Amino acid sequence: MEILVRVVNQKLKIRTDMRHIVSGTKQFVRFIFDIPDQFAALAPHAQFVQGENIYDVELSSNDWGCYLPWELNTGVCTLSLYGIDGDIIGTTDCVDLQIIKSAIIPDAETIAEV
């Protein structure tokens, strides 16, 4: 699943129609950033913050994308973008992401095959 994020100056805009993200996914929810050349030159990173937990994820130079950290729990998480090159630092504002609880029951027994 891809979530498209456009960077306009220092503002993030989520372009994918989404209301929330379901918890419990790993290497599944991918953010793809449409970034201007100024950020591309700064080795951009996405920063996910939830409570005291901060996850900095370097964007892939192939598609300027990264996966949602699987360690995030239900609740609100903020997403922002930054890049650093020597004394130059570029930052954006943040957007809130709502993460809801998965309905999957871990360690459930299989009772029928499909």
QUIBEL-V365640 format. One record per helix or strand. SS is the DSSP state (alpha for helix, beta for strand). FROM is the first residue (numbers start at 1). LEN is the number of residues. Records with the same first field share a line. If there is no record, write none. Layout:
# QUIBEL-V365640
SS=FROM-LEN, FROM-LEN
This chain:
# QUIBEL-V365640
beta=2-7, 11-4, 21-2, 30-5, 45-6, 53-6, 65-3, 75-11, 88-4, 95-6
alpha=37-4
